[in-house]
Amino acid sequence: MTLAAMWEARAVEGRGGELHRWALETALPALRGSAGLERTEVFTADGDRVLLITWWTAGPVPVPDPPAELLSRPVHRWSFTSSHLE
């Protein structure tokens, strides 16, 4: 069974680049080496948003919260179980 964990944060207006750098330099290294981590992808979107999707074969490790001064609202988190059949 594969679990996908999605983490989405919205930066204070104009600070999306800083949030993106934080995700690359702090959040991703915090996850590396975690048991069951299969894959990680990072996305950016309009509205100063950053999205991380991680795939796990074991229970997901939570992505840490960024510094509060970068956020315009609390971080959103969702977990999904793959139901894709080939």
Salt bridges, closest charged atoms under 4 A:
GLU8 OE1 - ARG73 NH2 2.54
GLU8 OE1 - HIS76 ND1 3.54
GLU18 OE1 - ARG15 NH2 2.86
GLU41 OE2 - ARG39 NH2 2.33
ASP65 OD1 - ARG77 NH2 2.72
GLU86 OE2 - HIS84 NE2 3.46
